[in-house]
Amino acid sequence: MPIAELVLRLAIAFSTLLALTRLMGRKEISQMTFLNFVSHFNWYLRCFACN
């Protein structure tokens, strides 16, 4: 995999993660445990990667 493609995928994944975090809001995120947070966004990233 070329470096440019890797950087592009990382940038898209980070932007997606940031956008989803903003959409969920602070109150919902503050009620989540760390493992719940990671597993929740891991699912979103896997769905994004499959497309």
mmCIF file of the N, C-alpha and C atoms, coordinates in Angstrom:
data_MODEL
# 
_entry.id   MODEL 
# 
loop_
_atom_site.group_PDB 
_atom_site.id 
_atom_site.type_symbol 
_atom_site.label_atom_id 
_atom_site.label_alt_id 
_atom_site.label_comp_id 
_atom_site.label_asym_id 
_atom_site.label_entity_id 
_atom_site.label_seq_id 
_atom_site.pdbx_PDB_ins_code 
_atom_site.Cartn_x 
_atom_site.Cartn_y 
_atom_site.Cartn_z 
_atom_site.occupancy 
_atom_site.B_iso_or_equiv 
_atom_site.pdbx_formal_charge 
_atom_site.auth_seq_id 
_atom_site.auth_comp_id 
_atom_site.auth_asym_id 
_atom_site.auth_atom_id 
_atom_site.pdbx_PDB_model_num 
ATOM 1   N N  . MET A 1 1  ? 0.854   -1.174 0.000  1.00 0.00 ? 1  MET A N  1 
ATOM 2   C CA . MET A 1 1  ? 0.000   0.000  0.000  1.00 0.00 ? 1  MET A CA 1 
ATOM 3   C C  . MET A 1 1  ? 0.900   1.239  0.000  1.00 0.00 ? 1  MET A C  1 
ATOM 4   N N  . PRO A 1 2  ? 0.706   2.112  -0.945 1.00 0.00 ? 2  PRO A N  1 
ATOM 5   C CA . PRO A 1 2  ? 1.518   3.334  -0.988 1.00 0.00 ? 2  PRO A CA 1 
ATOM 6   C C  . PRO A 1 2  ? 1.279   4.211  0.251  1.00 0.00 ? 2  PRO A C  1 
ATOM 7   N N  . ILE A 1 3  ? 2.278   4.986  0.578  1.00 0.00 ? 3  ILE A N  1 
ATOM 8   C CA . ILE A 1 3  ? 2.215   5.860  1.752  1.00 0.00 ? 3  ILE A CA 1 
ATOM 9   C C  . ILE A 1 3  ? 1.083   6.876  1.619  1.00 0.00 ? 3  ILE A C  1 
ATOM 10  N N  . ALA A 1 4  ? 0.891   7.417  0.432  1.00 0.00 ? 4  ALA A N  1 
ATOM 11  C CA . ALA A 1 4  ? -0.151  8.436  0.233  1.00 0.00 ? 4  ALA A CA 1 
ATOM 12  C C  . ALA A 1 4  ? -1.541  7.867  0.519  1.00 0.00 ? 4  ALA A C  1 
ATOM 13  N N  . GLU A 1 5  ? -1.789  6.636  0.087  1.00 0.00 ? 5  GLU A N  1 
ATOM 14  C CA . GLU A 1 5  ? -3.082  6.011  0.346  1.00 0.00 ? 5  GLU A CA 1 
ATOM 15  C C  . GLU A 1 5  ? -3.280  5.749  1.838  1.00 0.00 ? 5  GLU A C  1 
ATOM 16  N N  . LEU A 1 6  ? -2.220  5.340  2.505  1.00 0.00 ? 6  LEU A N  1 
ATOM 17  C CA . LEU A 1 6  ? -2.285  5.097  3.943  1.00 0.00 ? 6  LEU A CA 1 
ATOM 18  C C  . LEU A 1 6  ? -2.595  6.386  4.705  1.00 0.00 ? 6  LEU A C  1 
ATOM 19  N N  . VAL A 1 7  ? -1.923  7.455  4.346  1.00 0.00 ? 7  VAL A N  1 
ATOM 20  C CA . VAL A 1 7  ? -2.155  8.747  4.998  1.00 0.00 ? 7  VAL A CA 1 
ATOM 21  C C  . VAL A 1 7  ? -3.581  9.216  4.738  1.00 0.00 ? 7  VAL A C  1 
ATOM 22  N N  . LEU A 1 8  ? -4.059  9.035  3.529  1.00 0.00 ? 8  LEU A N  1 
ATOM 23  C CA . LEU A 1 8  ? -5.427  9.435  3.192  1.00 0.00 ? 8  LEU A CA 1 
ATOM 24  C C  . LEU A 1 8  ? -6.438  8.641  4.010  1.00 0.00 ? 8  LEU A C  1 
ATOM 25  N N  . ARG A 1 9  ? -6.246  7.337  4.118  1.00 0.00 ? 9  ARG A N  1 
ATOM 26  C CA . ARG A 1 9  ? -7.166  6.513  4.912  1.00 0.00 ? 9  ARG A CA 1 
ATOM 27  C C  . ARG A 1 9  ? -7.140  6.894  6.388  1.00 0.00 ? 9  ARG A C  1 
ATOM 28  N N  . LEU A 1 10 ? -5.972  7.175  6.915  1.00 0.00 ? 10 LEU A N  1 
ATOM 29  C CA . LEU A 1 10 ? -5.869  7.588  8.310  1.00 0.00 ? 10 LEU A CA 1 
ATOM 30  C C  . LEU A 1 10 ? -6.573  8.928  8.540  1.00 0.00 ? 10 LEU A C  1 
ATOM 31  N N  . ALA A 1 11 ? -6.410  9.854  7.611  1.00 0.00 ? 11 ALA A N  1 
ATOM 32  C CA . ALA A 1 11 ? -7.056  11.159 7.727  1.00 0.00 ? 11 ALA A CA 1 
ATOM 33  C C  . ALA A 1 11 ? -8.577  11.024 7.673  1.00 0.00 ? 11 ALA A C  1 
ATOM 34  N N  . ILE A 1 12 ? -9.071  10.176 6.794  1.00 0.00 ? 12 ILE A N  1 
ATOM 35  C CA . ILE A 1 12 ? -10.521 9.957  6.694  1.00 0.00 ? 12 ILE A CA 1 
ATOM 36  C C  . ILE A 1 12 ? -11.050 9.300  7.955  1.00 0.00 ? 12 ILE A C  1 
ATOM 37  N N  . ALA A 1 13 ? -10.339 8.307  8.472  1.00 0.00 ? 13 ALA A N  1 
ATOM 38  C CA . ALA A 1 13 ? -10.772 7.626  9.691  1.00 0.00 ? 13 ALA A CA 1 
ATOM 39  C C  . ALA A 1 13 ? -10.778 8.587  10.876 1.00 0.00 ? 13 ALA A C  1 
ATOM 40  N N  . PHE A 1 14 ? -9.756  9.413  10.995 1.00 0.00 ? 14 PHE A N  1 
ATOM 41  C CA . PHE A 1 14 ? -9.697  10.377 12.086 1.00 0.00 ? 14 PHE A CA 1 
ATOM 42  C C  . PHE A 1 14 ? -10.823 11.396 11.974 1.00 0.00 ? 14 PHE A C  1 
ATOM 43  N N  . SER A 1 15 ? -11.080 11.883 10.777 1.00 0.00 ? 15 SER A N  1 
ATOM 44  C CA . SER A 1 15 ? -12.158 12.855 10.571 1.00 0.00 ? 15 SER A CA 1 
ATOM 45  C C  . SER A 1 15 ? -13.511 12.247 10.899 1.00 0.00 ? 15 SER A C  1 
ATOM 46  N N  . THR A 1 16 ? -13.707 11.001 10.507 1.00 0.00 ? 16 THR A N  1 
ATOM 47  C CA . THR A 1 16 ? -14.953 10.309 10.809 1.00 0.00 ? 16 THR A CA 1 
ATOM 48  C C  . THR A 1 16 ? -15.127 10.137 12.310 1.00 0.00 ? 16 THR A C  1 
ATOM 49  N N  . LEU A 1 17 ? -14.071 9.734  12.978 1.00 0.00 ? 17 LEU A N  1 
ATOM 50  C CA . LEU A 1 17 ? -14.113 9.561  14.427 1.00 0.00 ? 17 LEU A CA 1 
ATOM 51  C C  . LEU A 1 17 ? -14.425 10.885 15.124 1.00 0.00 ? 17 LEU A C  1 
ATOM 52  N N  . LEU A 1 18 ? -13.804 11.952 14.686 1.00 0.00 ? 18 LEU A N  1 
ATOM 53  C CA . LEU A 1 18 ? -14.060 13.269 15.266 1.00 0.00 ? 18 LEU A CA 1 
ATOM 54  C C  . LEU A 1 18 ? -15.503 13.712 15.034 1.00 0.00 ? 18 LEU A C  1 
ATOM 55  N N  . ALA A 1 19 ? -16.006 13.506 13.818 1.00 0.00 ? 19 ALA A N  1 
ATOM 56  C CA . ALA A 1 19 ? -17.382 13.904 13.506 1.00 0.00 ? 19 ALA A CA 1 
ATOM 57  C C  . ALA A 1 19 ? -18.387 13.103 14.324 1.00 0.00 ? 19 ALA A C  1 
ATOM 58  N N  . LEU A 1 20 ? -18.176 11.807 14.463 1.00 0.00 ? 20 LEU A N  1 
ATOM 59  C CA . LEU A 1 20 ? -19.092 10.984 15.250 1.00 0.00 ? 20 LEU A CA 1 
ATOM 60  C C  . LEU A 1 20 ? -19.072 11.363 16.721 1.00 0.00 ? 20 LEU A C  1 
ATOM 61  N N  . THR A 1 21 ? -17.899 11.711 17.213 1.00 0.00 ? 21 THR A N  1 
ATOM 62  C CA . THR A 1 21 ? -17.788 12.148 18.602 1.00 0.00 ? 21 THR A CA 1 
ATOM 63  C C  . THR A 1 21 ? -18.570 13.438 18.816 1.00 0.00 ? 21 THR A C  1 
ATOM 64  N N  . ARG A 1 22 ? -18.463 14.357 17.876 1.00 0.00 ? 22 ARG A N  1 
ATOM 65  C CA . ARG A 1 22 ? -19.203 15.627 17.985 1.00 0.00 ? 22 ARG A CA 1 
ATOM 66  C C  . ARG A 1 22 ? -20.711 15.408 17.914 1.00 0.00 ? 22 ARG A C  1 
ATOM 67  N N  . LEU A 1 23 ? -21.136 14.464 17.062 1.00 0.00 ? 23 LEU A N  1 
ATOM 68  C CA . LEU A 1 23 ? -22.566 14.205 16.918 1.00 0.00 ? 23 LEU A CA 1 
ATOM 69  C C  . LEU A 1 23 ? -23.160 13.566 18.171 1.00 0.00 ? 23 LEU A C  1 
ATOM 70  N N  . MET A 1 24 ? -22.384 12.741 18.851 1.00 0.00 ? 24 MET A N  1 
ATOM 71  C CA . MET A 1 24 ? -22.899 12.060 20.039 1.00 0.00 ? 24 MET A CA 1 
ATOM 72  C C  . MET A 1 24 ? -23.107 13.020 21.195 1.00 0.00 ? 24 MET A C  1 
ATOM 73  N N  . GLY A 1 25 ? -22.279 14.002 21.300 1.00 0.00 ? 25 GLY A N  1 
ATOM 74  C CA . GLY A 1 25 ? -22.432 14.973 22.369 1.00 0.00 ? 25 GLY A CA 1 
ATOM 75  C C  . GLY A 1 25 ? -21.674 14.591 23.630 1.00 0.00 ? 25 GLY A C  1 
ATOM 76  N N  . ARG A 1 26 ? -21.423 15.587 24.458 1.00 0.00 ? 26 ARG A N  1 
ATOM 77  C CA . ARG A 1 26 ? -20.616 15.382 25.664 1.00 0.00 ? 26 ARG A CA 1 
ATOM 78  C C  . ARG A 1 26 ? -21.314 14.534 26.706 1.00 0.00 ? 26 ARG A C  1 
ATOM 79  N N  . LYS A 1 27 ? -22.618 14.725 26.866 1.00 0.00 ? 27 LYS A N  1 
ATOM 80  C CA . LYS A 1 27 ? -23.323 14.015 27.925 1.00 0.00 ? 27 LYS A CA 1 
ATOM 81  C C  . LYS A 1 27 ? -23.294 12.506 27.689 1.00 0.00 ? 27 LYS A C  1 
ATOM 82  N N  . GLU A 1 28 ? -23.560 12.087 26.468 1.00 0.00 ? 28 GLU A N  1 
ATOM 83  C CA . GLU A 1 28 ? -23.562 10.655 26.168 1.00 0.00 ? 28 GLU A CA 1 
ATOM 84  C C  . GLU A 1 28 ? -22.164 10.070 26.281 1.00 0.00 ? 28 GLU A C  1 
ATOM 85  N N  . ILE A 1 29 ? -21.158 10.791 25.825 1.00 0.00 ? 29 ILE A N  1 
ATOM 86  C CA . ILE A 1 29 ? -19.795 10.292 25.897 1.00 0.00 ? 29 ILE A CA 1 
ATOM 87  C C  . ILE A 1 29 ? -19.323 10.207 27.347 1.00 0.00 ? 29 ILE A C  1 
ATOM 88  N N  . SER A 1 30 ? -19.736 11.142 28.181 1.00 0.00 ? 30 SER A N  1 
ATOM 89  C CA . SER A 1 30 ? -19.305 11.114 29.580 1.00 0.00 ? 30 SER A CA 1 
ATOM 90  C C  . SER A 1 30 ? -19.901 9.927  30.329 1.00 0.00 ? 30 SER A C  1 
ATOM 91  N N  . GLN A 1 31 ? -20.997 9.383  29.846 1.00 0.00 ? 31 GLN A N  1 
ATOM 92  C CA . GLN A 1 31 ? -21.617 8.228  30.488 1.00 0.00 ? 31 GLN A CA 1 
ATOM 93  C C  . GLN A 1 31 ? -21.012 6.908  30.019 1.00 0.00 ? 31 GLN A C  1 
ATOM 94  N N  . MET A 1 32 ? -20.194 6.933  28.982 1.00 0.00 ? 32 MET A N  1 
ATOM 95  C CA . MET A 1 32 ? -19.594 5.709  28.449 1.00 0.00 ? 32 MET A CA 1 
ATOM 96  C C  . MET A 1 32 ? -18.299 5.386  29.182 1.00 0.00 ? 32 MET A C  1 
ATOM 97  N N  . THR A 1 33 ? -18.021 4.096  29.300 1.00 0.00 ? 33 THR A N  1 
ATOM 98  C CA . THR A 1 33 ? -16.714 3.693  29.797 1.00 0.00 ? 33 THR A CA 1 
ATOM 99  C C  . THR A 1 33 ? -15.734 3.763  28.636 1.00 0.00 ? 33 THR A C  1 
ATOM 100 N N  . PHE A 1 34 ? -14.451 3.695  28.940 1.00 0.00 ? 34 PHE A N  1 
ATOM 101 C CA . PHE A 1 34 ? -13.446 3.762  27.882 1.00 0.00 ? 34 PHE A CA 1 
ATOM 102 C C  . PHE A 1 34 ? -13.586 2.582  26.920 1.00 0.00 ? 34 PHE A C  1 
ATOM 103 N N  . LEU A 1 35 ? -13.769 1.380  27.452 1.00 0.00 ? 35 LEU A N  1 
ATOM 104 C CA . LEU A 1 35 ? -13.889 0.197  26.593 1.00 0.00 ? 35 LEU A CA 1 
ATOM 105 C C  . LEU A 1 35 ? -15.155 0.258  25.742 1.00 0.00 ? 35 LEU A C  1 
ATOM 106 N N  . ASN A 1 36 ? -16.221 0.781  26.297 1.00 0.00 ? 36 ASN A N  1 
ATOM 107 C CA . ASN A 1 36 ? -17.452 0.951  25.537 1.00 0.00 ? 36 ASN A CA 1 
ATOM 108 C C  . ASN A 1 36 ? -17.243 1.950  24.397 1.00 0.00 ? 36 ASN A C  1 
ATOM 109 N N  . PHE A 1 37 ? -16.547 3.032  24.688 1.00 0.00 ? 37 PHE A N  1 
ATOM 110 C CA . PHE A 1 37 ? -16.236 4.052  23.680 1.00 0.00 ? 37 PHE A CA 1 
ATOM 111 C C  . PHE A 1 37 ? -15.412 3.460  22.539 1.00 0.00 ? 37 PHE A C  1 
ATOM 112 N N  . VAL A 1 38 ? -14.370 2.717  22.887 1.00 0.00 ? 38 VAL A N  1 
ATOM 113 C CA . VAL A 1 38 ? -13.488 2.132  21.871 1.00 0.00 ? 38 VAL A CA 1 
ATOM 114 C C  . VAL A 1 38 ? -14.235 1.108  21.029 1.00 0.00 ? 38 VAL A C  1 
ATOM 115 N N  . SER A 1 39 ? -15.002 0.242  21.655 1.00 0.00 ? 39 SER A N  1 
ATOM 116 C CA . SER A 1 39 ? -15.724 -0.780 20.890 1.00 0.00 ? 39 SER A CA 1 
ATOM 117 C C  . SER A 1 39 ? -16.796 -0.159 20.001 1.00 0.00 ? 39 SER A C  1 
ATOM 118 N N  . HIS A 1 40 ? -17.436 0.894  20.475 1.00 0.00 ? 40 HIS A N  1 
ATOM 119 C CA . HIS A 1 40 ? -18.467 1.577  19.698 1.00 0.00 ? 40 HIS A CA 1 
ATOM 120 C C  . HIS A 1 40 ? -17.879 2.179  18.416 1.00 0.00 ? 40 HIS A C  1 
ATOM 121 N N  . PHE A 1 41 ? -16.783 2.883  18.553 1.00 0.00 ? 41 PHE A N  1 
ATOM 122 C CA . PHE A 1 41 ? -16.198 3.508  17.380 1.00 0.00 ? 41 PHE A CA 1 
ATOM 123 C C  . PHE A 1 41 ? -15.414 2.529  16.525 1.00 0.00 ? 41 PHE A C  1 
ATOM 124 N N  . ASN A 1 42 ? -14.960 1.428  17.105 1.00 0.00 ? 42 ASN A N  1 
ATOM 125 C CA . ASN A 1 42 ? -14.325 0.389  16.302 1.00 0.00 ? 42 ASN A CA 1 
ATOM 126 C C  . ASN A 1 42 ? -15.332 -0.185 15.315 1.00 0.00 ? 42 ASN A C  1 
ATOM 127 N N  . TRP A 1 43 ? -16.573 -0.350 15.757 1.00 0.00 ? 43 TRP A N  1 
ATOM 128 C CA . TRP A 1 43 ? -17.623 -0.854 14.883 1.00 0.00 ? 43 TRP A CA 1 
ATOM 129 C C  . TRP A 1 43 ? -17.863 0.116  13.721 1.00 0.00 ? 43 TRP A C  1 
ATOM 130 N N  . TYR A 1 44 ? -17.927 1.420  14.027 1.00 0.00 ? 44 TYR A N  1 
ATOM 131 C CA . TYR A 1 44 ? -18.120 2.413  12.967 1.00 0.00 ? 44 TYR A CA 1 
ATOM 132 C C  . TYR A 1 44 ? -16.962 2.410  11.979 1.00 0.00 ? 44 TYR A C  1 
ATOM 133 N N  . LEU A 1 45 ? -15.740 2.279  12.470 1.00 0.00 ? 45 LEU A N  1 
ATOM 134 C CA . LEU A 1 45 ? -14.593 2.279  11.584 1.00 0.00 ? 45 LEU A CA 1 
ATOM 135 C C  . LEU A 1 45 ? -14.560 1.035  10.714 1.00 0.00 ? 45 LEU A C  1 
ATOM 136 N N  . ARG A 1 46 ? -14.973 -0.115 11.252 1.00 0.00 ? 46 ARG A N  1 
ATOM 137 C CA . ARG A 1 46 ? -15.025 -1.329 10.450 1.00 0.00 ? 46 ARG A CA 1 
ATOM 138 C C  . ARG A 1 46 ? -16.071 -1.189 9.366  1.00 0.00 ? 46 ARG A C  1 
ATOM 139 N N  . CYS A 1 47 ? -17.224 -0.608 9.689  1.00 0.00 ? 47 CYS A N  1 
ATOM 140 C CA . CYS A 1 47 ? -18.263 -0.396 8.675  1.00 0.00 ? 47 CYS A CA 1 
ATOM 141 C C  . CYS A 1 47 ? -17.766 0.562  7.585  1.00 0.00 ? 47 CYS A C  1 
ATOM 142 N N  . PHE A 1 48 ? -17.054 1.576  7.995  1.00 0.00 ? 48 PHE A N  1 
ATOM 143 C CA . PHE A 1 48 ? -16.514 2.541  7.035  1.00 0.00 ? 48 PHE A CA 1 
ATOM 144 C C  . PHE A 1 48 ? -15.457 1.891  6.154  1.00 0.00 ? 48 PHE A C  1 
ATOM 145 N N  . ALA A 1 49 ? -14.641 1.023  6.724  1.00 0.00 ? 49 ALA A N  1 
ATOM 146 C CA . ALA A 1 49 ? -13.568 0.375  5.970  1.00 0.00 ? 49 ALA A CA 1 
ATOM 147 C C  . ALA A 1 49 ? -14.123 -0.643 4.975  1.00 0.00 ? 49 ALA A C  1 
ATOM 148 N N  . CYS A 1 50 ? -15.270 -1.238 5.284  1.00 0.00 ? 50 CYS A N  1 
ATOM 149 C CA . CYS A 1 50 ? -15.852 -2.229 4.374  1.00 0.00 ? 50 CYS A CA 1 
ATOM 150 C C  . CYS A 1 50 ? -16.382 -1.584 3.102  1.00 0.00 ? 50 CYS A C  1 
ATOM 151 N N  . ASN A 1 51 ? -16.733 -0.331 3.190  1.00 0.00 ? 51 ASN A N  1 
ATOM 152 C CA . ASN A 1 51 ? -17.259 0.354  1.995  1.00 0.00 ? 51 ASN A CA 1 
ATOM 153 C C  . ASN A 1 51 ? -16.113 0.829  1.223  1.00 0.00 ? 51 ASN A C  1 
# 
